């Protein structure tokens, strides 16, 4: 059965109508250049349960971002008609998501990741017909999970992490996953914009283990957050 987007999404969509890249990051997105890519921020809700968001965990054997939780997504292909097409195609390839089961709600501002030179468009979607998903390529994706929003906003599950480079940014510890970096930054901002965030101890900072750690989400930091607004 196809489900219409619920009313609890409306405040987020209204806020996204005026969103700028500066709401998500202090790093300016270049006017040209960079590798175009997109990720799918997929919201869902099962009957009798609260809202959740789909997140995958990269395989521990990958050369880049090994073991790191992320939204489904990747680089644009020449055949992709827009950012939504990229995000849905990548989600299908990574976790066997049926693109027809998703209602695209909005495209967020383009965000630049200097360390990889990706220009990423987060695409917000509503999962109108949730179905089982799984890693299609275990060598690339180790695990797929639907993280409850109630657990993401639980103050006990929120912190900031310090990368060996000195970068510090928001993080979530939920369902055995430590979500940090770009994914955590986007999540933290969306939770604030939707009015779902709860106060949490901003002075809770933990070091990210250097072994196998991915590159810092941004370059040129000096022990400060690169994420703006609610992410600091």
Helices and strands as residue ranges (DSSP letters): G 7-9, H 10-16, G 21-23, E 35-45, E 51-58, E 69-70, E 72-75, H 83-95, G 99-101, E 102-113, E 118-127, E 141-148, H 149-152, G 155-157, E 158-162, E 168-174, E 177-179, H 181-193, E 205-207, G 229-231
